[in-house]
Each structure stands twice: as structure tokens, then as C-alpha cells.
Amino acid sequence: MTPEMQMAMMHEINQQCLEKDDLLALDVDCMVLWTLHRHLGFGVKRLHDFYLAMAAEHRRMREFYEMDDLYPERLKLKELGADVEQWQKEVLANEPKTLGKR
């Protein structure tokens, strides 16, 4: 495979990854919004306000921390003592400490 062919192939793979990432992000956003509605009683207006604030905060943090390939929120939450990576491990191991608790 020539370098040009390899570059074209990588470009296409990256484009497909970006398309899938957009779909995954939409599903994650929906999961967060549904959880806020179901467990904290957020209505449509409050969900919309939260969604806009979350998107603005994410853009602000990416620009401020100049991180293109990492979600800076994960780092900042860990600094607060909220280790979401550990929480995810608990959930994936079916051992969440607060599953279903409010």
C-alpha cells in the first residue's frame, strides 16, 4: 500500500469514527437527561437548560485546557474526589455501591 493510499484509508477510518462518536455522544446525552428526569425530577425546560449548560461547559473546558482528545471533565471530577473511572469499574463488575439509591 502506498503512503497516499494509507493516508486516504486512515482519513476514511477517522471519518467513520467521528460519525459513530456523534451517535454515541447523542446516546450518552440522552441517558444523562433521562436519568436527571427519572431520578431528580427534571422537566423539559430544566433538561434543556442543563443540556445547553453542559455543552457550553464542555466547549469552555476543552478550549481552556486545550485538550482535543480527552474530556477534561474526567480530570476535574477526579480532582474533586469523584473517580468516575472507578465507578465505571464497579458498575461493569455488577458491584455498584449505590445502584438504585437516591
Buried (B, 14 or more C-beta within 10 A) or exposed (E): EEEEEEEEEEEEEEEEEEEEEEEEEEEEEEEBBEEBBEEEEBEEEBBEEBBEEBEEEBEEBBEEBEEEEEBBBBEEBEEEEEEEEEBEEBEEEEEBEEEEEE
